[in-house]
Amino acid sequence: MDIVHRITKAIRRLKTHCPPHHATPRRGFSLVEMLFYVALLALLLLIITETLLILVHSYAVLRSAQRIEADAGIALERLLREVRDAESITDAGSSFGVNPGKLLLSTSDVSGNPRTVEFYLTNGHLFLKENGVESGMLTGAKTTVSNLVFRKIITTRSTGVKFEMALESGTGTDKKSISFYGTAVLRNSY
């Protein structure tokens, strides 16, 4: 009996030290849990990717707008200054009311010598000619002029030029277009 008693005691000791099988903690994930976590991770990655794409698109549009503003500032400043300094508009060399317009001004340099200034479009870029010699592009390589129209204004007291210019930059959905308008009166005409 002693052996039976010892075996029973040993079994009781083992039962108290090792909990039953159904009480052991589980290790790993079930298939349903795994699918849930994979779906949650995929959704988070989709949201992050979409946010990054929106940010990249916004940056490209902003960059296009900055290019347009910078190029328009240079082109409009030069155009306004040359019209204000001009003595007359040469109608024969100008195209009014059409796109692409062309403007030929007669003026003089600082020494009083006669000078001509011409604004015109070539391949979507605004160019300047002085005395028949091309001075260069007034718009950057990444900006195009999609509309350039000059209108001559004549009143009993003065002569001026009204102009409209639309600039574009960017490609595809990142393309940005802005229109600019201005009016300048020729010196000594008022």
Beta strands, then each sheet from edge to edge (+ up, - down):
strand 1: 88-89
strand 2: 103-108
strand 3: 114-122
strand 4: 125-130
strand 5: 133-137
strand 6: 143-154
strand 7: 159-169
strand 8: 176-185
sheet 1: 1+ 2- 3+ 4- 5+
sheet 2: 6+ 7- 8+
end
